[in-house]
Amino acid sequence: MTDAWDERRKALENKYFHDLEKELIEKIKTATREKLVRQYCLGRCPKCGERIEPIDFRGVPMDKCLSCGGVWLGPNDLRILSEKDHRTWFDRWFKESDLSEINPES
C-alpha cells in the first residue's frame, strides 16, 4: 500500500515541476521573441518592413520609408508639427472635419 502512495506523491511532484518548467519556458520564449522583434524591427517600416530613413520636416524629426513612402511620427511630433504650421494643411484638415460634422448633408 505504501508503494501506491509513494508513486502518487512522486507523480504529483513530477507534475508540479513539469508545470513550473513549462511556465518558465514560455516566459523565456516570450522574452526572446520580444528581444528579436525589437532587434530586427528597429529602423524598419511597420507597414512593409523595408528600411526607414530619419528625416527632418520643418524642425520635426520623423522617419520615412523609401519603399512605400510611409511617414512615421513620434508620440508628440504631430502636436509639434501642428503648432508650427497651424494655418496651412492642418488647419484646413480640421476645418473640413468640423464642417462635415455641422452639415452632414455636404
PEUR-V397345 format. One record per residue. N is the residue number from 1. SS is DSSP state (a for helix, b for strand, c for the rest). Layout:
N;SS
N;SS
This chain:
1;c
2;a
3;a
4;a
5;a
6;a
7;a
8;a
9;a
10;a
11;a
12;a
13;a
14;a
15;a
16;a
17;a
18;a
19;a
20;a
21;a
22;a
23;a
24;a
25;a
26;a
27;a
28;a
29;a
30;a
31;a
32;a
33;a
34;a
35;a
36;a
37;a
38;a
39;a
40;a
41;a
42;c
43;c
44;b
45;c
46;c
47;c
48;c
49;c
50;c
51;b
52;b
53;b
54;b
55;b
56;b
57;b
58;c
59;c
60;b
61;b
62;b
63;b
64;b
65;b
66;c
67;c
68;c
69;c
70;c
71;b
72;b
73;b
74;c
75;c
76;c
77;a
78;a
79;a
80;a
81;a
82;a
83;a
84;a
85;c
86;c
87;c
88;c
89;a
90;a
91;a
92;a
93;a
94;a
95;a
96;a
97;a
98;a
99;a
100;a
101;a
102;a
103;c
104;c
105;c
106;c
